[in-house]
Amino acid sequence: MTEVTIYTDGACKGNPGPGGWGAVLRAGSAERELYGGELQTTNNRMELRAVIEALAALKRPCHVHLYLDSEYVRKGITEWLPNWKARGWRTADKKPVKNADLWRQLDELVHLRGHHIDWHWVRGHTGHPGNERADALANRGVEQVRGAALPR
């Protein structure tokens, strides 16, 4: 299996508001940057989108070392997801799971694509080089959607 290191981050200017996501993928000496955004979104949706887009970019099953600063995403995929699914996408207090559309996409990428993923949480905005690059890409995504919204 190819080893891939991925750094992801999401950003939102207002919550909700314009948001962006970014990812850095490294395999050996190859490196790829991805980013994008949405005009009306939330920080959690952008954190999820960053991981989804990064994993979707992989063309074959890989051993992935995924670094993210979102406990929401890390705990969601490693702890909460099986119970949500067992309860028909409802939380323990019987409310619909927020962002279920994105959680379903992530679930498929993680469990049906054959990847082995090691999830690593890093504290955001503390100078971690991979996280700082992903953050910069997420902010580029915000600026891209803000620029696209300007009248021409």
N, C-alpha and C positions, 0 to 999 in steps of 0.2 A: 504494500500500500504506500502510495506517495504521502510523505509528511508535508503538511501545510500549516503554517502559522497565520492566524487571522486576528486582527485587531478591529473592533467595531465600536461605534459611538453614535448617539443620536443627539439632536439639539432642537430646541423649540424656543422661539421668541414670543413669549406669552404662552399660556398653557390652558386652553388651546390658542393656536396662532400659527404663523408660518414656521415650518420645521424642516430639518434636514437630517440625513443619515450619511455615514461614511464608513468605509472599510478599507483596510490594507491587507492584501493577501501575499504571502511569501512562500515559495516552494523552491528550495535550493537557492540559486542565484536569481531566479525570476521573481518579479514583484509586479503587482497590479493594484491600482487604486480605483475605487468605485465610490460614487456619491450621487445623491439625488435629494429630492424634497417634495413637500406638499404645502399648498397655501394654507390649509386649515386642518390642523392635526394636533397631536399631543406629544409630549416628550416620550412617553412609554411606547406609543405607536412607532416613533422614529427609532427607538432602541431596538424594537422588534424587527422593523424593516431592514435595519443595517445587517442584522444576523441573517435574515432571510435572503437578502440579495447576495451576501457573501457566500453562503452555502449553495445557493442556486447557480453561482458562477462556476462551481466545481463540476467538471465533466465526467468524472468517474469517482468511485468510492475512495475516500482518503482518510488518513489518520490526521485529525484536525486538532490543533492546539488553539483554542478560541479564547481570546482575552477581551473582556468587556467590563465596563464599570456599572452595569445595571444589575442590581440584586433582583429586581423585578423579573428580568428575563432569565437570569441564571436559576433562581429558585423556581420560577414558573415551569421551566423545561425539566429541571432535575427533581423537583419535589411535588409541585401542585398539579401538573398536567394529568397524571393517571387518575387522580380523584375527580378532576373536572370531567374527564371523559366518562368515567363510571357513573357520574351523576347527570349525564346528558348535557354537559357544558353548563353546569350550574355550580356556584360556590357552596361552601359548607352551610351558609345561611340561605340557600335556595335562590339566590339572585343569579341572573345571567352573567357569565364570565365576560368581563370587559375585554375588548379586542379579540373576541373569539375567532373572527375571520383570519387574523394574523397568526394566532396560536395554532389554528388548524394547518396553515401553510407551513409553519415552523415544524410542527409535529411530523408532517409528511417528509420534509427535507431531512429531519434528524433520524426518523425511524424507518423510512422506506428506501432511502438512497444508499444504504450500506456504509455510511461513514462511521468511524469510531471517533467520538468527540470528547476531548478533555476540556471541561469548562473551567476557566480561570477568572476569578474576579480580581480586578485591580481598582485601587482608589483613583477616582477621576481627578484631574487637574492638579496632579502632584508631580508632574515632570516625567512620567513614564513615557518614553519616546514613542512607542507604538500607539498608546492611547492618545497622546497629544496629536499625532498625525491623523488618527481617525476623527478626533474632535475637530481639527481644522477642516477636514473633508466634509464633515457634517455641517459646519458653518458655511462652507462653500455651497452646499446644497440649499441652505436657507437663502443665501444671496441669489442663487440661480432662480429660485421660484419667485423671490421678491422682484427681481429684474424682469422676469417674464410677465409679471402682473402689471408692470408700468404701461401706461398708454404710449403708443408709438406714433 
